[in-house]
């Protein structure tokens, strides 16, 4: 375990954006795309080089690659030789471990539910222009993929996630995949992932029934998982604060998260824009209002539990939950433990 864990630690990349603010990913992650496209028969090194991603960039572990440049290489590949459902084909040729820290953090979880919760929490580790929002109060559970306006990103992320979850549950995982856009070939999509696919739909992502949501993962490993989560937390803690509209929303929510109006209408009014404009600007930055609200609630809940004498029920109400039970579920998703256990551990460390 130690040798594998050390290699994952070495590859845990800081989440710094490129100087011009574009989305970027570690060179090691970009290599996963290159290998998959080579396996599909493309001259990927030439296409990457033409898009400004040189061999030296891909070999340097400290280099970050522009997601925009990667998109240009993929677009050029499609122009040369069109592959239906190219994003899914690339996902199918992306092995487990291509994104080592995130892959093994998710798949060493106990169940699909905890694995998906960690996926949503740590997806930015790979610098992908997507955000994941888990609506676990709904039945079936709805896992929404929010991305910059790129169907390729949505299809790749959905395909990779579903294929890995099926592999790590001995083929028992099942979901209904939804896309706002219509992929090249819906029937081929469904055959490849062994799941129903609906498009066009009001949202993108996948709906998971309760049987699949509770499935155990074959690679579950509590010891390795705890270590990987500590690495991921340390990496996320070094991430810069958000910029643009998302940063402005974060500042407002930080002030009003406890006991004030946190509806999107109130925040939009504080920014002197309409809720629709706010949603559009956040989508362009690859984030949703709900995800920012979840972050604010998570931070406030952790601070109150660590530093105040308020009861768990009082803290739940302060951060926007009318009942303790939904707050407990959300808190366990955020921190991987109960509020009571979190408080005890915080108290122990302060002695």
N, C-alpha and C positions, 0 to 999 in steps of 0.2 A: 504493500500500500504506500509506503513512504516514497519509494522511487517514482511511482506514478503520480503521487500527489505533488512531489517537487517539480515534475515537468509541467504540471498544470499551473502551479504557482508561477513558474517562469514565464508562462504564456499569458497570464492574466494581464490584459492591457489596460492602461489608463483610458478614461473615456473622453479625452480631450478632442474637441473638434479641430478641423483644419483651420488655419489662420483666417480664411475667408468665410468661416461659419458654415461651410457645407458639411453634410453628413459624411462620415468616413468610417472605415473599419481597419483593424489591424491587418498588416500584410499577410500574416499567417491565415487569416480568415478568407482573404481574397484568393489565396492559393487553392482553397477548396473549390471555388468556382472554376478556376483554370483547369484543375484536374478533371472535374466533371465534364467540362466542354471538350477537353481532349478525348475523354472516353466516348463522347458522342460523335467524334470524328471531325471536329473543327480544328483549324490551325490556331488554337487559342493564344499561344505566345505572340504570334504576329498580330492578332486582333487586339490583344492587350497593349502591345507596344504602340500600335497606331493610335490607341486611345490615351496614350501618355503614361501607361503603367509599364515601366521597364523591368527587365529581369532583376536588376539590382534592387529595385523597390520591393519586389516580391521576396527576395532572399534576406532582406534586412529586417530583423525582428522588431526594430523600433520604428519602422516606417508605417505611416497610415495611408491608406489608399482611398481616394475619393469615390464615394458611391456613385456620383454622377459619371465619373470616368468609366467605372465598371459597367454602368448602364449603357454607355456609348459602345463599349466592346460587345455587349450582348446584342444590342440593336444592329451593329454591323454584321454579326454572325447571322442574324435572321435575314438580313438583306442578301447575304451570299447564298444561304441555303435555309429555307424556311423549315423549321421543325415545329409541328403542331404541339401545343402545350409544352413549350420549351422549358418554362420554369419548373414544371413537374418533372420533366426529364432530367433536369439538372439536380433537382432534389433527390430523385431516385438513384442518382450516381454520387450522392454526397454521403459518405459513410459516417456512422456513429463515431464521434471523436474529432470530426473536422473542426468543431467549435468546442474544444475540450472542456473548458471550465463550465460553460453553460450546459453542454450535453450531459456531462456526468453529474452535475449538480441536480438536474431534473431527474435523470434516470436512476440515481441512487436513492430517490425518495421512496417512501413506503407504498404510496398508491398513485393512481392517475391524478386524483384530486390534489394531493400535495405537490406532485410534480408540475402540474399546470400552474398552481399558485406560484411556485418558484420561477417558472418560465415567465410569468407576467411580471414578477418583481425584478428579475435580473436580466431581462431581454436586452437591455442597453449595453450589457457586457460585450456584445458582438458588434456594436455600432450600426446595426441594421436600422433602416429608416422606417421602423414599425413600432407600434405600441400595442400591448395586449391588455384587454380589460376583461376580467372574469365576473360575470353576472351569476354568482352562485346561489342567489336567492330564487332564481327562476328554475322552472322545471319544464324541459330539460335544462341543464346548466348551459349558459350561452357564453362562449369564449370569442370575444370580438377582436378582430385584427384591424387596427387602424394604421394606415400607412400614408406616406406621401403619395400624390396621385400616380401610382405605379402599379398596374395590375400584376406585373411580373413579381414585385416584392410580395404582394399578398398571396399569389399562387405558390411561390417558392416556400414561403414560411408555412402556409397551411399544409402543403404537401409534405414537407420535411417533418413537421410535427406529427401529423397523422401516421405517416409511415413508421417513424420511430416508436410511437406509442403502440402501434399494432405489433411491431417486432418485439417490444419489451413486455407484451402481455400474451405472448404465444398466439397472436392473431385474434384474440377475443375482443379487443377494443373496437368499438363501433361509434360512428358519429354521422351526423348529417352536415355536409359542408355547404356553406352559403357564400355566394359571390355577388357583389353589386354589379359587376360586369359579367359578360358571357365569355367563358374560355373558348379556345379554338374548337375543342371537341369534348363535349360533356360526357358522352358515353365512354370515351377512352379514359377520362379523368376517373369516373366511377369504377371502371375495371381495375385501374392501377392501384387505387387506394382502398378498394373493397368497401366503399361507403357511398351512400346516396349523395348526389350533388345537385343543388338547386341554384339556378341563375336565370334571369337577374333576380336579386333579392334586395330587401331594404338594408341589409348589412353584410359585412364580410367576416367570415370566421367559421366556427363549427359548433353545433349543438350536441351535447353529450348526455345520454340517458344515465339514470342513477346506477344501473348495473355496471356500465363502463366506467363511470366516475369513481366507483369504489374498488376497481380492480387493483390487485397488488402488482407491482413492477418486479420483473424477474431479477433485475440487478440491484434491488434495494440493499443498502449497506449503511446502517446508522452511523458507524464510526467514520467511514470515508465521507459520508454526506455532511456530518457535522464539521469536519475539517474543511471541506470544499465551501460550505456556507460561510465559514469565517474568512476564507480567502476572498469570496465574492463580496462580503460586507466591507472588507478593507478596501477593495478595489472601488466599489461604489462610493465609499466615503471620500475618495480622492477626486470624484467627478466634479467638474465645475458646475456652478449654478446655471440654470437655464437662461436663455437670452430671449429678447423680443417680447412678444405678447405673453408667452408662457411664463416668463420671469415676472411680468407685471401682475399676472393672475396669482402667481405664487405669493407675491408680497401682500396682496389684498387678502388672500385666504389666511395667511399667517396671522393677520391682525384680527380677522373676524371668525375664525374657525370655532372658537368656543363661545357659544351663546348668541351668535349673531346670524344674520341672514346670509347663507352661503349658496343660495340658488343662483344659477347662471344669469338670471335676469338682474339680480342685485349687483353682481360683479361687473356685468356689461355696463350697467348704469354708471358705476364708479369710474369706468374707463371711457365713458361718454360715447359708447358705440352700441349697436343693437346686438341682442343675443346671437342672431344669425351670423353677423359679421364676426363676432368673437369666435364662434364655432369654426367658421371658414378659415380664420387666421391661425387658429390652433391646429387645424387639420393640415395646413400648409407647413407647419413646423413639426408635424409628425407626432402630435400628442392630442389627447382629448381632455375636455373639461372634467369629466368624471375621473380620469386618471390623476389629474392635479388635485382634485378634491380628496381622493383617496390618500394621496401622499400627505396632504395637510392633516387629515384626520389621523393618519398613522403617526406622524411626528408629534402631534398634540397629545394623543393618547399615551405614547411612550413617555413624554415629559411629565405629564400629570401623574402617571403611575410611579415614576421614579422619584418625584420631588414634592408630592403633595399628600395630604391626609384624606383627600376625597375618596369616597367609596367607588368601587368599580361601576356601580349603577349611576352614580353622579357623573363620573367621567364619560360614560356612554352617552348620557343625555347632553353633556356639554359639547361633545364632538359631533352631535347630530343624529344619535340613535334613540328612538323613543322607547325601545325595549332592550333589556340586557342581552337576550339571546342572539340577536343579529350582530350586536357588538362583539360578543365572544367569538362568533364565527369569523368575523372580519379580522379581529385581532390575531387569531391563530393563523389566518392566511398571511397577515403582515409579518409576524414575528416567529411563527412556527411553535408557539407555546401559548398557554392561557394567560390572561391578565394577572391572575393571582400568582402564578409561577414567575412571571416577569417581574412583579413587584418584589417577591421574596429574593430573587437573584440580584435585583438592583440594590436592595437594602443590604444584602450580604457584602457586596463589593464596596459599599460606602462605609463599612465599619472600620 
